[in-house]
Amino acid sequence: MNVADLIRLLVLSIIWGGSFLFMRIAVPEFGPQALILIRVGVAALVLAPILLVSPQRNELRKRWREFLILGLTAASFPFCMLALATISLEAGFTSLLNATTPICTAVVGVLWFGSRFGKTQYVGLFIGLLGVAVLSFDRMSFKEGGDGWAILAALIAPVSYGVAGNYTRHHFQDLPPRFVAAGSTFAATLLILPLGVWSWPETIPSTKAWVCALSLSILCTAIAYLIFFRIISSASAMATSTVTFLVPISAIVWGFLILNERLTAQVVTGMVITFFGTALVIEMIGRSKEQEPDSGDD
């Protein structure tokens, strides 16, 4: 990874870490569905020129079912789950649960898309699940006042991302990544539109909530997608996956600085265990020399 891509990766981690902060602030006033309608709707408007000028623009009409599936699994549904979770969970804590996305992607690939796990990856899966257990074992109460349902929602989101990641690799390899990002965002807007309108808050949200909502859509969705796919186009997928480890750190820092969220020994321990398991699952570590790809730059 060259210096320019490294800078992009750090910027992306800061932006996506901030998304959990923005949701934590805005969702109590907007509600999950209305907030996500703003997030994907404004992002779709920002990315609309890509759809209008792209030579592949007719593909959106021809493959509307595939784009709706991608819009559901990559944006509207997981975004709503995370927004719902942040009503009661800290921004940093939610981001750590969301960091299991690579593990979920690998598991979905094995279960439904014919991928295979090596022994090291199975060990990593067990360690990653252990890390999640350490993070949440004393908060998994489904009684009134407990965080069980919020934690479950936060864990459903990475499963949905895992489906979306595998679905993209199997159905959209022939299309430019930027076009796929714009098309899926447009599809996600159509899907969340009825729920977002139906649940629109009766009380006008505050200026701070609106700033967070628009930042979530323009900065953390539209611009972040463009940065993310730019990194993928010039660096390896393995290098890009390191953002998984940087986003929670960024979210924890944002939560500490802005929301005075505490960083406990339990959270640090769970984070380290989860990160280690994730690194094994995505073969960032534990890969044999025969398996290692060439490291030459494009």
Buried (B, 14 or more C-beta within 10 A) or exposed (E): BEEEBBEBBEBBBBBBBBBBBBBBBBBBBBBBBBBBBBBBBBBBBBBBEBBEEBEBBEBBEEBBEBBBBBBBBBBBBBBBBBBBBBBBBBBBBBBBBBBBBBBBBBBBBBEEBEBEBBEBBEBBBEBBBBBBEBBBEEBBEEEEEEBEBBBBBBBBBBBBBBBBBBBBBEBBEEBBBBBBBBBBBBBBBBBBBEBBEEBEEEEEBEEEBBBBBBBBBBBBBBBBBBBBBBBBEBBBEBBBBBBBBBBBBBBBBBBBEEBEBEBEEBBEEBBEBBBBBBBBBBBBEBBEEEEEEEEEEE
